[in-house]
Every structure is written in C-alpha cells, then in structure tokens.
Amino acid sequence: MLTDSKLTEAIADGSVAVIPTDTVYGIVCSAANPAAAAKLYALKHREHKPGTIIAASVDQLVELGLKQRYMTPVEQYWPGAVSVVIPSHELEYLHQGVGSLAVRIPADAGLQALLRQTGPLLTSSANLPGQPIAHTVEEAQAYFGDSIACYVDGGDLSNHQPSTIVRVVDDALEVLRAGAVTIED
C-alpha cells in the first residue's frame, strides 16, 4: 500500500524507494531533500539527465520552489500522465545543471494520498541505463537489490506506458516522448 508507514518513514528519512506510480514502477525520494536526490541519481547513474517531480498539486510544486507561471499553460493536462518540462533555474540539485525539470500531477488516488503525506517526490523509471523498465517489483529488485530502503509491490505493470513528456514552445506544445496520453495538435 502506498501510504504504508514504512514507505513514508523511509522517504522522510531521506531514503530511496521503489513504488508503482500512475504509469510505471518508479524509483522515488523526497524532492525537497538534496542528499536523497543525490542517492537516487547515483543509483540511476545519472548526470545532467534529471528525473521527474511528481506532486499532489501545483501548490506543492510552487512550495518546492518552481514558478507557477510555467505550469499555468499546461494545468489542463493534470491530474494525468503528462509530464511537462518547465524552466527551473533554482533547485540545481534536482535539475543537475540542465536548467529545466519535468513535473507531473498524477491522477492515481493512492499516489495522490502518498504525495499529500510526503510532499513532492523525485522519480525516475525503475531500471538501469539502457535496460528495460521494470514491470514488476521483482524486476526492480533485480536492478537495485538492497540499495533501496523500501519496495512496494503494485503487481505486474506490463500494460502501463510511461508518461507523455511535453514542453511549451512559443505557446504550442512539443511532444518530447509519446506515452500514456496522446496529445493532439
């Protein structure tokens, strides 16, 4: 269960967990904790390739330090499986010097409840670079083993797609990655 006290305590303590998100299994940590973000990026072997910030609301994203004005044009896609890349000159520990972050407000009720407890989470798909996305918690465990504090089993997510990733360019949406939601021209 996503609101399990072991999971919320692990996140509050700065640990990294694997959970079923609204799309695929994700490796997650508190987005407000620079040390936890560093752990997640080290586990994923990521440099200059930031993860996605998921939150219960736009207000949580603003409280984290992101600018409301960048989210206003895309709020109609939330809650949902659309991640939007927005400028972020703050929060360098999250954007890894890239100057932008993907953000999403998921629709899943269980994930929403977790996010209301933990605040925004940094997430990335539960796999290693160049490897397939984990469709089961067992596949995620094979990738990360004991380096993850808590695994949450959400069953087989083979039929789930990752989020669609878009960015706003000159008042139009540019699809960077097709995924769970189809964006019409």
N, C-alpha and C positions, 0 to 999 in steps of 0.2 A: 504494500500500500504506500502511495506516495507521501502521505502525511505521517508516516511512521516516525516515532520519536528518535530511533537510531539514525535515520536518514537526516532529519532536521538538526540533530545534535552534531552529526558529522560535518554538515555544511557550516553550521555555526562555529565549529572548532577549526575551520579552515581546511578541512579535508576535501578530497575529490571523490565523487560517487558516480555510479552509472545507473541511469534511470530510463524507463520508456518515456519519451517525450510525446508530443502530439504528432510527431512524424516518425522518427526512427529512434533507436537507442542512442542516448547521448551521454557523454562524459560531462559532468557538471561540477561547478563550485560556485561559491558566492562571488558575484561580480564586484562587490564592494571590498573584497579582500585581495590586495595586490600579491601577497605571498601565495594564496590559494590559486590565483590566476597563473602565477609563475609555475606552480606544480602541474597544473593542467597542461600548459603549453609544453613543459618538459616531457610529460608523458606522451604527448602527441607529436613530439619532435618538431614543434612549430616555431618558426621565426618569420616575422613580417607576414604572417597569414593569420589574422585574428579570427577568433570564433564568433559566435552569435550570442547576443544578450537577449534572454527571454525574461519577460516580466508580466505581472498580473495586470498592469495598467500603464498608460502613458505617464501618469503621475509618478510611478515608481522609476521610470526611465529618467524623468526630469530630476527627481530626488537624487539619482545616481550621479547626475552631472551632465546629462545630454540636453541639447537645446530643443524646446518644444516646437519651434518654428520649422525644424527639419522633419518633424513627424506629422504635422498638420495635413500636408497634402496626401498622405497615404493612410490616414486613420480609417478610411472606409474599408480597408482590407483586413482590419483587426476587429475582433479576435479571429485568427485564422492562420493557415500555414504559409504565410507570405512573410519572408524576411526582407527588410528594407535596409539598404546600405545608406547611411547618413554620415555627413561630415562630423568629426569629433577631434578637436584639437586638444581637448582635455583627455584625461584617462589614458595616457600613453601606455600604462601597464596593461591595458586591455587591447588597444589598437596596435601595439607593437611598432609604433613609428609610421604606420601607414596613413594615419590621419582620418580614418573612417571606420565605422563599425556597422555590422548588420544587427538589426533589432527586430524582435517579433513579440506579439502578444498572442499566445496560444489560446485556442478555444476549449481545449480539453478541461473538464471540470476538476478532475483530480490534480492536474498540473497547476491549474489556477489556484486551488486550495494550497498547494505546496508553496507556490510563489508568494501568496499572501503571508505565509509564515516566514519564509526565508528572505524575501526581497528578491531582486533580480539575480538571475544565475547566468554565468558564462557557460556556454555549451558548445560542444563540437561532436560530430558523429563518433560513435564508439568503435573506432578502428585505428589502425596504424597507417602511416602514409603509404599509399599505393596498394593497400589491402581493401577487400570488400567491407562494406558497412556490416556490423554485427546485427543479425536479425533475431538473435536470442541472447539471453543473459549469459548462457554458456559460451557462446562465441565471443562475447565481450570479455569474459573471464579468461579465455584463452589468450586474448591480446594483452590484458593488463594484470592478471593474476592478483597477487597480494598488495600491489601498489595502490589499489583502490580500497577506500575505507568501507564502502557500503555498495552492494549491488541490489537493485530492485528488479524482480522478475515480473515482466509485463506480458509474458507469453511470446509467441512467435510473431514478429512484426514484418515477416517477408512481404506481405501485401501492402506495406506502407511505403510511401515515397518521401524523400527529404523535402524540405520546404522549397518553395519557389523563391529565388532571390532576385530582387529588383533594385534599381536606383532611379531617382528622379533626375532627369537631364533636360534642362530648358522646358520645364512644365510638362514633360512627357515621361512615361515610364519605360525604362530599358530593362529587359529581362536578361539577367546575368546567368541564371541557371533555371531551366524549366524543372518543375517539381510537382508537388501535390495539388497546386492551384494553377489553373490556366488563366493567364492574363490576356485579355482581348486587346487588340489595337484600338 
